[in-house]
Amino acid sequence: MRHNQHLKSISVYVPIEKVEANLSEIGFQCVGSSTIVADGKFWKKMLYVNKEETISVSEEIGDAYPKDPIITICGSKYTISSIIEGVKN
């Protein structure tokens, strides 16, 4: 049975390594990455999956500091809450 999916995009002010560790901890695996151009900036975009849920993480490439990864979540409310809480801690 497929649960209701929700879409949420959040900007997090933590290192990308913390985001990746949190996703791994709750069972997501990286299935691919690519470089894209959006808003005149270069971004590394990574795709994570866990069963029927999908997480996209974008990190700006360049000299900008601090880095501000953006997480776009298509998943259950539980997954969205888990990720938000996980990157805050």
PDB file of N, CA, C and O in Angstrom:
ATOM      1  N   MET A   1       0.833  -1.173   0.000  1.00  0.00           N
ATOM      2  CA  MET A   1       0.000   0.000   0.000  1.00  0.00           C
ATOM      3  C   MET A   1       0.885   1.246   0.000  1.00  0.00           C
ATOM      4  O   MET A   1       1.812   1.359   0.803  1.00  0.00           O
ATOM      5  N   ARG A   2       0.595   2.165  -0.895  1.00  0.00           N
ATOM      6  CA  ARG A   2       1.378   3.383  -1.001  1.00  0.00           C
ATOM      7  C   ARG A   2       0.801   4.460  -0.083  1.00  0.00           C
ATOM      8  O   ARG A   2      -0.400   4.727  -0.104  1.00  0.00           O
ATOM      9  N   HIS A   3       1.668   5.074   0.722  1.00  0.00           N
ATOM     10  CA  HIS A   3       1.251   6.142   1.624  1.00  0.00           C
ATOM     11  C   HIS A   3       1.147   7.452   0.856  1.00  0.00           C
ATOM     12  O   HIS A   3       1.743   7.601  -0.211  1.00  0.00           O
ATOM     13  N   ASN A   4       0.390   8.402   1.400  1.00  0.00           N
ATOM     14  CA  ASN A   4       0.297   9.712   0.780  1.00  0.00           C
ATOM     15  C   ASN A   4       1.677  10.346   0.713  1.00  0.00           C
ATOM     16  O   ASN A   4       2.418  10.351   1.695  1.00  0.00           O
ATOM     17  N   GLN A   5       2.010  10.874  -0.442  1.00  0.00           N
ATOM     18  CA  GLN A   5       3.297  11.525  -0.643  1.00  0.00           C
ATOM     19  C   GLN A   5       3.101  13.039  -0.581  1.00  0.00           C
ATOM     20  O   GLN A   5       2.089  13.562  -1.048  1.00  0.00           O
ATOM     21  N   HIS A   6       4.066  13.727  -0.007  1.00  0.00           N
ATOM     22  CA  HIS A   6       4.046  15.179   0.096  1.00  0.00           C
ATOM     23  C   HIS A   6       5.346  15.699  -0.485  1.00  0.00           C
ATOM     24  O   HIS A   6       6.360  15.002  -0.473  1.00  0.00           O
ATOM     25  N   LEU A   7       5.321  16.916  -0.992  1.00  0.00           N
ATOM     26  CA  LEU A   7       6.518  17.539  -1.550  1.00  0.00           C
ATOM     27  C   LEU A   7       6.894  18.725  -0.676  1.00  0.00           C
ATOM     28  O   LEU A   7       6.064  19.589  -0.393  1.00  0.00           O
ATOM     29  N   LYS A   8       8.153  18.760  -0.249  1.00  0.00           N
ATOM     30  CA  LYS A   8       8.629  19.860   0.587  1.00  0.00           C
ATOM     31  C   LYS A   8      10.061  20.160   0.201  1.00  0.00           C
ATOM     32  O   LYS A   8      10.870  19.248   0.034  1.00  0.00           O
ATOM     33  N   SER A   9      10.371  21.421   0.061  1.00  0.00           N
ATOM     34  CA  SER A   9      11.727  21.848  -0.237  1.00  0.00           C
ATOM     35  C   SER A   9      12.198  22.737   0.904  1.00  0.00           C
ATOM     36  O   SER A   9      11.535  23.715   1.250  1.00  0.00           O
ATOM     37  N   ILE A  10      13.346  22.396   1.489  1.00  0.00           N
ATOM     38  CA  ILE A  10      13.867  23.172   2.610  1.00  0.00           C
ATOM     39  C   ILE A  10      15.330  23.522   2.360  1.00  0.00           C
ATOM     40  O   ILE A  10      16.066  22.769   1.722  1.00  0.00           O
ATOM     41  N   SER A  11      15.722  24.652   2.862  1.00  0.00           N
ATOM     42  CA  SER A  11      17.103  25.090   2.809  1.00  0.00           C
ATOM     43  C   SER A  11      17.693  24.855   4.189  1.00  0.00           C
ATOM     44  O   SER A  11      17.152  25.339   5.183  1.00  0.00           O
ATOM     45  N   VAL A  12      18.783  24.127   4.262  1.00  0.00           N
ATOM     46  CA  VAL A  12      19.380  23.805   5.555  1.00  0.00           C
ATOM     47  C   VAL A  12      20.746  24.471   5.671  1.00  0.00           C
ATOM     48  O   VAL A  12      21.482  24.577   4.689  1.00  0.00           O
ATOM     49  N   TYR A  13      21.070  24.908   6.850  1.00  0.00           N
ATOM     50  CA  TYR A  13      22.336  25.596   7.079  1.00  0.00           C
ATOM     51  C   TYR A  13      23.299  24.690   7.826  1.00  0.00           C
ATOM     52  O   TYR A  13      23.837  25.062   8.869  1.00  0.00           O
ATOM     53  N   VAL A  14      23.508  23.507   7.288  1.00  0.00           N
ATOM     54  CA  VAL A  14      24.437  22.539   7.862  1.00  0.00           C
ATOM     55  C   VAL A  14      25.296  21.992   6.733  1.00  0.00           C
ATOM     56  O   VAL A  14      24.898  22.064   5.570  1.00  0.00           O
ATOM     57  N   PRO A  15      26.462  21.448   7.048  1.00  0.00           N
ATOM     58  CA  PRO A  15      27.314  20.881   6.002  1.00  0.00           C
ATOM     59  C   PRO A  15      26.617  19.722   5.280  1.00  0.00           C
ATOM     60  O   PRO A  15      25.816  18.997   5.869  1.00  0.00           O
ATOM     61  N   ILE A  16      26.937  19.569   4.007  1.00  0.00           N
ATOM     62  CA  ILE A  16      26.339  18.510   3.194  1.00  0.00           C
ATOM     63  C   ILE A  16      26.619  17.140   3.794  1.00  0.00           C
ATOM     64  O   ILE A  16      25.802  16.229   3.657  1.00  0.00           O
ATOM     65  N   GLU A  17      27.758  16.980   4.455  1.00  0.00           N
ATOM     66  CA  GLU A  17      28.106  15.696   5.070  1.00  0.00           C
ATOM     67  C   GLU A  17      27.094  15.305   6.144  1.00  0.00           C
ATOM     68  O   GLU A  17      26.767  14.127   6.291  1.00  0.00           O
ATOM     69  N   LYS A  18      26.602  16.279   6.888  1.00  0.00           N
ATOM     70  CA  LYS A  18      25.602  16.001   7.917  1.00  0.00           C
ATOM     71  C   LYS A  18      24.282  15.571   7.284  1.00  0.00           C
ATOM     72  O   LYS A  18      23.611  14.666   7.781  1.00  0.00           O
ATOM     73  N   VAL A  19      23.920  16.222   6.194  1.00  0.00           N
ATOM     74  CA  VAL A  19      22.694  15.853   5.473  1.00  0.00           C
ATOM     75  C   VAL A  19      22.808  14.423   4.962  1.00  0.00           C
ATOM     76  O   VAL A  19      21.892  13.621   5.142  1.00  0.00           O
ATOM     77  N   GLU A  20      23.934  14.103   4.323  1.00  0.00           N
ATOM     78  CA  GLU A  20      24.142  12.760   3.776  1.00  0.00           C
ATOM     79  C   GLU A  20      24.139  11.703   4.877  1.00  0.00           C
ATOM     80  O   GLU A  20      23.568  10.627   4.696  1.00  0.00           O
ATOM     81  N   ALA A  21      24.767  11.992   6.011  1.00  0.00           N
ATOM     82  CA  ALA A  21      24.795  11.044   7.127  1.00  0.00           C
ATOM     83  C   ALA A  21      23.392  10.805   7.657  1.00  0.00           C
ATOM     84  O   ALA A  21      23.030   9.671   7.970  1.00  0.00           O
ATOM     85  N   ASN A  22      22.597  11.866   7.762  1.00  0.00           N
ATOM     86  CA  ASN A  22      21.223  11.737   8.248  1.00  0.00           C
ATOM     87  C   ASN A  22      20.389  10.884   7.295  1.00  0.00           C
ATOM     88  O   ASN A  22      19.623  10.029   7.738  1.00  0.00           O
ATOM     89  N   LEU A  23      20.531  11.109   6.008  1.00  0.00           N
ATOM     90  CA  LEU A  23      19.770  10.323   5.035  1.00  0.00           C
ATOM     91  C   LEU A  23      20.160   8.848   5.100  1.00  0.00           C
ATOM     92  O   LEU A  23      19.297   7.972   5.041  1.00  0.00           O
ATOM     93  N   SER A  24      21.445   8.578   5.219  1.00  0.00           N
ATOM     94  CA  SER A  24      21.920   7.199   5.325  1.00  0.00           C
ATOM     95  C   SER A  24      21.389   6.538   6.589  1.00  0.00           C
ATOM     96  O   SER A  24      20.995   5.371   6.572  1.00  0.00           O
ATOM     97  N   GLU A  25      21.382   7.285   7.678  1.00  0.00           N
ATOM     98  CA  GLU A  25      20.929   6.763   8.971  1.00  0.00           C
ATOM     99  C   GLU A  25      19.464   6.327   8.932  1.00  0.00           C
ATOM    100  O   GLU A  25      19.084   5.371   9.609  1.00  0.00           O
ATOM    101  N   ILE A  26      18.645   7.020   8.148  1.00  0.00           N
ATOM    102  CA  ILE A  26      17.225   6.652   8.103  1.00  0.00           C
ATOM    103  C   ILE A  26      16.893   5.776   6.890  1.00  0.00           C
ATOM    104  O   ILE A  26      15.723   5.584   6.556  1.00  0.00           O
ATOM    105  N   GLY A  27      17.938   5.246   6.233  1.00  0.00           N
ATOM    106  CA  GLY A  27      17.728   4.214   5.231  1.00  0.00           C
ATOM    107  C   GLY A  27      17.698   4.633   3.772  1.00  0.00           C
ATOM    108  O   GLY A  27      17.265   3.854   2.923  1.00  0.00           O
ATOM    109  N   PHE A  28      18.147   5.847   3.457  1.00  0.00           N
ATOM    110  CA  PHE A  28      18.180   6.279   2.064  1.00  0.00           C
ATOM    111  C   PHE A  28      19.533   5.968   1.453  1.00  0.00           C
ATOM    112  O   PHE A  28      20.555   6.002   2.138  1.00  0.00           O
ATOM    113  N   GLN A  29      19.536   5.663   0.153  1.00  0.00           N
ATOM    114  CA  GLN A  29      20.763   5.391  -0.574  1.00  0.00           C
ATOM    115  C   GLN A  29      20.861   6.333  -1.762  1.00  0.00           C
ATOM    116  O   GLN A  29      19.870   6.604  -2.440  1.00  0.00           O
ATOM    117  N   CYS A  30      22.068   6.826  -2.005  1.00  0.00           N
ATOM    118  CA  CYS A  30      22.301   7.693  -3.156  1.00  0.00           C
ATOM    119  C   CYS A  30      22.323   6.824  -4.409  1.00  0.00           C
ATOM    120  O   CYS A  30      23.070   5.849  -4.487  1.00  0.00           O
ATOM    121  N   VAL A  31      21.496   7.187  -5.386  1.00  0.00           N
ATOM    122  CA  VAL A  31      21.425   6.402  -6.624  1.00  0.00           C
ATOM    123  C   VAL A  31      21.979   7.155  -7.823  1.00  0.00           C
ATOM    124  O   VAL A  31      22.018   6.610  -8.926  1.00  0.00           O
ATOM    125  N   GLY A  32      22.403   8.386  -7.631  1.00  0.00           N
ATOM    126  CA  GLY A  32      22.985   9.132  -8.738  1.00  0.00           C
ATOM    127  C   GLY A  32      23.188  10.589  -8.402  1.00  0.00           C
ATOM    128  O   GLY A  32      22.595  11.123  -7.465  1.00  0.00           O
ATOM    129  N   SER A  33      24.047  11.227  -9.194  1.00  0.00           N
ATOM    130  CA  SER A  33      24.267  12.658  -9.025  1.00  0.00           C
ATOM    131  C   SER A  33      24.615  13.269 -10.372  1.00  0.00           C
ATOM    132  O   SER A  33      25.074  12.580 -11.282  1.00  0.00           O
ATOM    133  N   SER A  34      24.390  14.566 -10.485  1.00  0.00           N
ATOM    134  CA  SER A  34      24.719  15.280 -11.716  1.00  0.00           C
ATOM    135  C   SER A  34      24.984  16.735 -11.376  1.00  0.00           C
ATOM    136  O   SER A  34      24.661  17.204 -10.285  1.00  0.00           O
ATOM    137  N   THR A  35      25.574  17.435 -12.324  1.00  0.00           N
ATOM    138  CA  THR A  35      25.807  18.868 -12.179  1.00  0.00           C
ATOM    139  C   THR A  35      24.798  19.589 -13.057  1.00  0.00           C
ATOM    140  O   THR A  35      24.626  19.252 -14.228  1.00  0.00           O
ATOM    141  N   ILE A  36      24.133  20.582 -12.482  1.00  0.00           N
ATOM    142  CA  ILE A  36      23.140  21.353 -13.229  1.00  0.00           C
ATOM    143  C   ILE A  36      23.442  22.839 -13.070  1.00  0.00           C
ATOM    144  O   ILE A  36      24.184  23.249 -12.177  1.00  0.00           O
ATOM    145  N   VAL A  37      22.847  23.638 -13.960  1.00  0.00           N
ATOM    146  CA  VAL A  37      22.948  25.094 -13.868  1.00  0.00           C
ATOM    147  C   VAL A  37      21.540  25.624 -13.650  1.00  0.00           C
ATOM    148  O   VAL A  37      20.626  25.326 -14.418  1.00  0.00           O
ATOM    149  N   ALA A  38      21.375  26.417 -12.591  1.00  0.00           N
ATOM    150  CA  ALA A  38      20.081  27.032 -12.287  1.00  0.00           C
ATOM    151  C   ALA A  38      20.342  28.362 -11.605  1.00  0.00           C
ATOM    152  O   ALA A  38      21.245  28.470 -10.777  1.00  0.00           O
ATOM    153  N   ASP A  39      19.571  29.359 -11.942  1.00  0.00           N
ATOM    154  CA  ASP A  39      19.711  30.692 -11.360  1.00  0.00           C
ATOM    155  C   ASP A  39      21.129  31.241 -11.516  1.00  0.00           C
ATOM    156  O   ASP A  39      21.627  31.948 -10.640  1.00  0.00           O
ATOM    157  N   GLY A  40      21.770  30.913 -12.629  1.00  0.00           N
ATOM    158  CA  GLY A  40      23.115  31.413 -12.886  1.00  0.00           C
ATOM    159  C   GLY A  40      24.184  30.802 -12.008  1.00  0.00           C
ATOM    160  O   GLY A  40      25.291  31.334 -11.931  1.00  0.00           O
ATOM    161  N   LYS A  41      23.884  29.692 -11.339  1.00  0.00           N
ATOM    162  CA  LYS A  41      24.835  29.027 -10.457  1.00  0.00           C
ATOM    163  C   LYS A  41      24.953  27.562 -10.854  1.00  0.00           C
ATOM    164  O   LYS A  41      24.042  26.996 -11.459  1.00  0.00           O
ATOM    165  N   PHE A  42      26.072  26.962 -10.512  1.00  0.00           N
ATOM    166  CA  PHE A  42      26.265  25.535 -10.712  1.00  0.00           C
ATOM    167  C   PHE A  42      25.878  24.810  -9.427  1.00  0.00           C
ATOM    168  O   PHE A  42      26.211  25.251  -8.327  1.00  0.00           O
ATOM    169  N   TRP A  43      25.176  23.698  -9.579  1.00  0.00           N
ATOM    170  CA  TRP A  43      24.719  22.910  -8.443  1.00  0.00           C
ATOM    171  C   TRP A  43      25.070  21.447  -8.667  1.00  0.00           C
ATOM    172  O   TRP A  43      25.000  20.949  -9.791  1.00  0.00           O
ATOM    173  N   LYS A  44      25.444  20.766  -7.603  1.00  0.00           N
ATOM    174  CA  LYS A  44      25.568  19.309  -7.614  1.00  0.00           C
ATOM    175  C   LYS A  44      24.250  18.787  -7.074  1.00  0.00           C
ATOM    176  O   LYS A  44      23.862  19.122  -5.954  1.00  0.00           O
ATOM    177  N   LYS A  45      23.560  17.975  -7.852  1.00  0.00           N
ATOM    178  CA  LYS A  45      22.259  17.448  -7.446  1.00  0.00           C
ATOM    179  C   LYS A  45      22.392  15.938  -7.251  1.00  0.00           C
ATOM    180  O   LYS A  45      22.851  15.227  -8.145  1.00  0.00           O
ATOM    181  N   MET A  46      21.984  15.455  -6.070  1.00  0.00           N
ATOM    182  CA  MET A  46      22.078  14.033  -5.744  1.00  0.00           C
ATOM    183  C   MET A  46      20.681  13.484  -5.489  1.00  0.00           C
ATOM    184  O   MET A  46      19.838  14.164  -4.904  1.00  0.00           O
ATOM    185  N   LEU A  47      20.443  12.275  -5.922  1.00  0.00           N
ATOM    186  CA  LEU A  47      19.135  11.645  -5.765  1.00  0.00           C
ATOM    187  C   LEU A  47      19.258  10.462  -4.810  1.00  0.00           C
ATOM    188  O   LEU A  47      20.092   9.578  -5.003  1.00  0.00           O
ATOM    189  N   TYR A  48      18.419  10.457  -3.782  1.00  0.00           N
ATOM    190  CA  TYR A  48      18.379   9.391  -2.779  1.00  0.00           C
ATOM    191  C   TYR A  48      17.016   8.726  -2.816  1.00  0.00           C
ATOM    192  O   TYR A  48      16.000   9.396  -3.005  1.00  0.00           O
ATOM    193  N   VAL A  49      16.988   7.411  -2.636  1.00  0.00           N
ATOM    194  CA  VAL A  49      15.715   6.695  -2.611  1.00  0.00           C
ATOM    195  C   VAL A  49      15.669   5.748  -1.419  1.00  0.00           C
ATOM    196  O   VAL A  49      16.690   5.276  -0.919  1.00  0.00           O
ATOM    197  N   ASN A  50      14.432   5.491  -0.987  1.00  0.00           N
ATOM    198  CA  ASN A  50      14.152   4.550   0.081  1.00  0.00           C
ATOM    199  C   ASN A  50      12.763   4.000  -0.210  1.00  0.00           C
ATOM    200  O   ASN A  50      11.766   4.672   0.054  1.00  0.00           O
ATOM    201  N   LYS A  51      12.687   2.808  -0.742  1.00  0.00           N
ATOM    202  CA  LYS A  51      11.413   2.200  -1.117  1.00  0.00           C
ATOM    203  C   LYS A  51      10.700   3.099  -2.115  1.00  0.00           C
ATOM    204  O   LYS A  51      11.166   3.248  -3.244  1.00  0.00           O
ATOM    205  N   GLU A  52       9.582   3.703  -1.727  1.00  0.00           N
ATOM    206  CA  GLU A  52       8.811   4.529  -2.655  1.00  0.00           C
ATOM    207  C   GLU A  52       9.064   6.017  -2.487  1.00  0.00           C
ATOM    208  O   GLU A  52       8.425   6.829  -3.156  1.00  0.00           O
ATOM    209  N   GLU A  53       9.980   6.387  -1.608  1.00  0.00           N
ATOM    210  CA  GLU A  53      10.220   7.798  -1.338  1.00  0.00           C
ATOM    211  C   GLU A  53      11.491   8.272  -2.032  1.00  0.00           C
ATOM    212  O   GLU A  53      12.433   7.503  -2.222  1.00  0.00           O
ATOM    213  N   THR A  54      11.504   9.542  -2.406  1.00  0.00           N
ATOM    214  CA  THR A  54      12.617  10.121  -3.138  1.00  0.00           C
ATOM    215  C   THR A  54      13.056  11.419  -2.473  1.00  0.00           C
ATOM    216  O   THR A  54      12.229  12.249  -2.096  1.00  0.00           O
ATOM    217  N   ILE A  55      14.363  11.583  -2.336  1.00  0.00           N
ATOM    218  CA  ILE A  55      14.937  12.796  -1.766  1.00  0.00           C
ATOM    219  C   ILE A  55      15.942  13.336  -2.777  1.00  0.00           C
ATOM    220  O   ILE A  55      16.776  12.590  -3.289  1.00  0.00           O
ATOM    221  N   SER A  56      15.862  14.616  -3.058  1.00  0.00           N
ATOM    222  CA  SER A  56      16.824  15.275  -3.922  1.00  0.00           C
ATOM    223  C   SER A  56      17.575  16.297  -3.075  1.00  0.00           C
ATOM    224  O   SER A  56      16.962  17.112  -2.385  1.00  0.00           O
ATOM    225  N   VAL A  57      18.906  16.248  -3.131  1.00  0.00           N
ATOM    226  CA  VAL A  57      19.723  17.192  -2.379  1.00  0.00           C
ATOM    227  C   VAL A  57      20.557  17.977  -3.385  1.00  0.00           C
ATOM    228  O   VAL A  57      21.266  17.393  -4.204  1.00  0.00           O
ATOM    229  N   SER A  58      20.467  19.296  -3.320  1.00  0.00           N
ATOM    230  CA  SER A  58      21.249  20.158  -4.207  1.00  0.00           C
ATOM    231  C   SER A  58      22.222  20.978  -3.383  1.00  0.00           C
ATOM    232  O   SER A  58      21.851  21.577  -2.373  1.00  0.00           O
ATOM    233  N   GLU A  59      23.474  20.996  -3.826  1.00  0.00           N
ATOM    234  CA  GLU A  59      24.487  21.794  -3.144  1.00  0.00           C
ATOM    235  C   GLU A  59      25.136  22.704  -4.167  1.00  0.00           C
ATOM    236  O   GLU A  59      25.544  22.252  -5.237  1.00  0.00           O
ATOM    237  N   GLU A  60      25.234  23.996  -3.841  1.00  0.00           N
ATOM    238  CA  GLU A  60      25.859  24.947  -4.760  1.00  0.00           C
ATOM    239  C   GLU A  60      27.344  24.637  -4.881  1.00  0.00           C
ATOM    240  O   GLU A  60      28.025  24.389  -3.886  1.00  0.00           O
ATOM    241  N   ILE A  61      27.832  24.658  -6.116  1.00  0.00           N
ATOM    242  CA  ILE A  61      29.251  24.434  -6.380  1.00  0.00           C
ATOM    243  C   ILE A  61      29.888  25.805  -6.573  1.00  0.00           C
ATOM    244  O   ILE A  61      29.379  26.632  -7.330  1.00  0.00           O
ATOM    245  N   GLY A  62      30.977  26.037  -5.902  1.00  0.00           N
ATOM    246  CA  GLY A  62      31.664  27.314  -6.056  1.00  0.00           C
ATOM    247  C   GLY A  62      32.241  27.787  -4.747  1.00  0.00           C
ATOM    248  O   GLY A  62      32.382  27.023  -3.793  1.00  0.00           O
ATOM    249  N   ASP A  63      32.571  29.064  -4.719  1.00  0.00           N
ATOM    250  CA  ASP A  63      33.241  29.632  -3.561  1.00  0.00           C
ATOM    251  C   ASP A  63      32.290  30.186  -2.517  1.00  0.00           C
ATOM    252  O   ASP A  63      32.736  30.720  -1.501  1.00  0.00           O
ATOM    253  N   ALA A  64      31.000  30.072  -2.743  1.00  0.00           N
ATOM    254  CA  ALA A  64      30.030  30.616  -1.790  1.00  0.00           C
ATOM    255  C   ALA A  64      30.204  29.960  -0.423  1.00  0.00           C
ATOM    256  O   ALA A  64      30.366  28.743  -0.328  1.00  0.00           O
ATOM    257  N   TYR A  65      30.170  30.760   0.621  1.00  0.00           N
ATOM    258  CA  TYR A  65      30.263  30.225   1.971  1.00  0.00           C
ATOM    259  C   TYR A  65      29.387  31.077   2.866  1.00  0.00           C
ATOM    260  O   TYR A  65      29.422  32.297   2.705  1.00  0.00           O
ATOM    261  N   PRO A  66      28.620  30.560   3.778  1.00  0.00           N
ATOM    262  CA  PRO A  66      28.532  29.122   4.033  1.00  0.00           C
ATOM    263  C   PRO A  66      27.696  28.419   2.973  1.00  0.00           C
ATOM    264  O   PRO A  66      26.831  29.023   2.337  1.00  0.00           O
ATOM    265  N   LYS A  67      27.969  27.148   2.798  1.00  0.00           N
ATOM    266  CA  LYS A  67      27.192  26.342   1.868  1.00  0.00           C
ATOM    267  C   LYS A  67      25.773  26.205   2.400  1.00  0.00           C
ATOM    268  O   LYS A  67      25.560  26.165   3.611  1.00  0.00           O
ATOM    269  N   ASP A  68      24.830  26.134   1.517  1.00  0.00           N
ATOM    270  CA  ASP A  68      23.420  26.103   1.901  1.00  0.00           C
ATOM    271  C   ASP A  68      22.717  25.012   1.112  1.00  0.00           C
ATOM    272  O   ASP A  68      21.999  25.315   0.158  1.00  0.00           O
ATOM    273  N   PRO A  69      22.906  23.732   1.488  1.00  0.00           N
ATOM    274  CA  PRO A  69      22.245  22.663   0.736  1.00  0.00           C
ATOM    275  C   PRO A  69      20.722  22.824   0.751  1.00  0.00           C
ATOM    276  O   PRO A  69      20.143  23.265   1.745  1.00  0.00           O
ATOM    277  N   ILE A  70      20.098  22.468  -0.342  1.00  0.00           N
ATOM    278  CA  ILE A  70      18.646  22.501  -0.441  1.00  0.00           C
ATOM    279  C   ILE A  70      18.162  21.072  -0.601  1.00  0.00           C
ATOM    280  O   ILE A  70      18.634  20.342  -1.472  1.00  0.00           O
ATOM    281  N   ILE A  71      17.220  20.674   0.242  1.00  0.00           N
ATOM    282  CA  ILE A  71      16.675  19.322   0.208  1.00  0.00           C
ATOM    283  C   ILE A  71      15.247  19.405  -0.302  1.00  0.00           C
ATOM    284  O   ILE A  71      14.429  20.149   0.238  1.00  0.00           O
ATOM    285  N   THR A  72      14.950  18.641  -1.342  1.00  0.00           N
ATOM    286  CA  THR A  72      13.581  18.532  -1.835  1.00  0.00           C
ATOM    287  C   THR A  72      13.129  17.112  -1.561  1.00  0.00           C
ATOM    288  O   THR A  72      13.749  16.155  -2.025  1.00  0.00           O
ATOM    289  N   ILE A  73      12.045  16.975  -0.803  1.00  0.00           N
ATOM    290  CA  ILE A  73      11.572  15.676  -0.343  1.00  0.00           C
ATOM    291  C   ILE A  73      10.227  15.365  -0.974  1.00  0.00           C
ATOM    292  O   ILE A  73       9.301  16.174  -0.915  1.00  0.00           O
ATOM    293  N   CYS A  74      10.126  14.201  -1.571  1.00  0.00           N
ATOM    294  CA  CYS A  74       8.836  13.670  -1.996  1.00  0.00           C
ATOM    295  C   CYS A  74       8.658  12.400  -1.193  1.00  0.00           C
ATOM    296  O   CYS A  74       9.179  11.344  -1.551  1.00  0.00           O
ATOM    297  N   GLY A  75       7.915  12.513  -0.102  1.00  0.00           N
ATOM    298  CA  GLY A  75       7.783  11.372   0.790  1.00  0.00           C
ATOM    299  C   GLY A  75       6.690  11.588   1.808  1.00  0.00           C
ATOM    300  O   GLY A  75       5.906  12.533   1.713  1.00  0.00           O
ATOM    301  N   SER A  76       6.648  10.707   2.779  1.00  0.00           N
ATOM    302  CA  SER A  76       5.609  10.760   3.813  1.00  0.00           C
ATOM    303  C   SER A  76       5.901  11.894   4.795  1.00  0.00           C
ATOM    304  O   SER A  76       7.027  12.386   4.875  1.00  0.00           O
ATOM    305  N   LYS A  77       4.881  12.299   5.534  1.00  0.00           N
ATOM    306  CA  LYS A  77       5.076  13.323   6.565  1.00  0.00           C
ATOM    307  C   LYS A  77       6.100  12.857   7.585  1.00  0.00           C
ATOM    308  O   LYS A  77       6.875  13.663   8.099  1.00  0.00           O
ATOM    309  N   TYR A  78       6.112  11.555   7.884  1.00  0.00           N
ATOM    310  CA  TYR A  78       7.068  11.003   8.838  1.00  0.00           C
ATOM    311  C   TYR A  78       8.498  11.211   8.334  1.00  0.00           C
ATOM    312  O   TYR A  78       9.366  11.645   9.091  1.00  0.00           O
ATOM    313  N   THR A  79       8.744  10.903   7.059  1.00  0.00           N
ATOM    314  CA  THR A  79      10.083  11.058   6.496  1.00  0.00           C
ATOM    315  C   THR A  79      10.491  12.519   6.498  1.00  0.00           C
ATOM    316  O   THR A  79      11.624  12.844   6.854  1.00  0.00           O
ATOM    317  N   ILE A  80       9.592  13.401   6.107  1.00  0.00           N
ATOM    318  CA  ILE A  80       9.890  14.832   6.092  1.00  0.00           C
ATOM    319  C   ILE A  80      10.282  15.294   7.489  1.00  0.00           C
ATOM    320  O   ILE A  80      11.289  15.983   7.654  1.00  0.00           O
ATOM    321  N   SER A  81       9.497  14.922   8.494  1.00  0.00           N
ATOM    322  CA  SER A  81       9.796  15.299   9.881  1.00  0.00           C
ATOM    323  C   SER A  81      11.125  14.719  10.349  1.00  0.00           C
ATOM    324  O   SER A  81      11.900  15.405  11.015  1.00  0.00           O
ATOM    325  N   SER A  82      11.396  13.462  10.006  1.00  0.00           N
ATOM    326  CA  SER A  82      12.641  12.805  10.419  1.00  0.00           C
ATOM    327  C   SER A  82      13.857  13.513   9.855  1.00  0.00           C
ATOM    328  O   SER A  82      14.855  13.694  10.552  1.00  0.00           O
ATOM    329  N   ILE A  83      13.777  13.911   8.602  1.00  0.00           N
ATOM    330  CA  ILE A  83      14.913  14.578   7.969  1.00  0.00           C
ATOM    331  C   ILE A  83      15.117  15.960   8.568  1.00  0.00           C
ATOM    332  O   ILE A  83      16.245  16.337   8.883  1.00  0.00           O
ATOM    333  N   ILE A  84      14.054  16.708   8.726  1.00  0.00           N
ATOM    334  CA  ILE A  84      14.163  18.048   9.302  1.00  0.00           C
ATOM    335  C   ILE A  84      14.752  17.991  10.710  1.00  0.00           C
ATOM    336  O   ILE A  84      15.637  18.778  11.044  1.00  0.00           O
ATOM    337  N   GLU A  85      14.267  17.067  11.532  1.00  0.00           N
ATOM    338  CA  GLU A  85      14.800  16.926  12.893  1.00  0.00           C
ATOM    339  C   GLU A  85      16.238  16.433  12.872  1.00  0.00           C
ATOM    340  O   GLU A  85      17.061  16.879  13.671  1.00  0.00           O
ATOM    341  N   GLY A  86      16.543  15.511  11.957  1.00  0.00           N
ATOM    342  CA  GLY A  86      17.897  14.950  11.883  1.00  0.00           C
ATOM    343  C   GLY A  86      18.959  15.956  11.517  1.00  0.00           C
ATOM    344  O   GLY A  86      20.074  15.882  12.034  1.00  0.00           O
ATOM    345  N   VAL A  87      18.653  16.894  10.645  1.00  0.00           N
ATOM    346  CA  VAL A  87      19.666  17.876  10.265  1.00  0.00           C
ATOM    347  C   VAL A  87      19.769  19.013  11.272  1.00  0.00           C
ATOM    348  O   VAL A  87      20.758  19.745  11.280  1.00  0.00           O
ATOM    349  N   LYS A  88      18.751  19.169  12.128  1.00  0.00           N
ATOM    350  CA  LYS A  88      18.804  20.198  13.171  1.00  0.00           C
ATOM    351  C   LYS A  88      19.717  19.775  14.310  1.00  0.00           C
ATOM    352  O   LYS A  88      20.373  20.614  14.928  1.00  0.00           O
ATOM    353  N   ASN A  89      19.764  18.468  14.594  1.00  0.00           N
ATOM    354  CA  ASN A  89      20.549  17.975  15.736  1.00  0.00           C
ATOM    355  C   ASN A  89      22.003  17.881  15.419  1.00  0.00           C
ATOM    356  O   ASN A  89      22.796  17.485  16.272  1.00  0.00           O
TER     357      ASN A  89
END
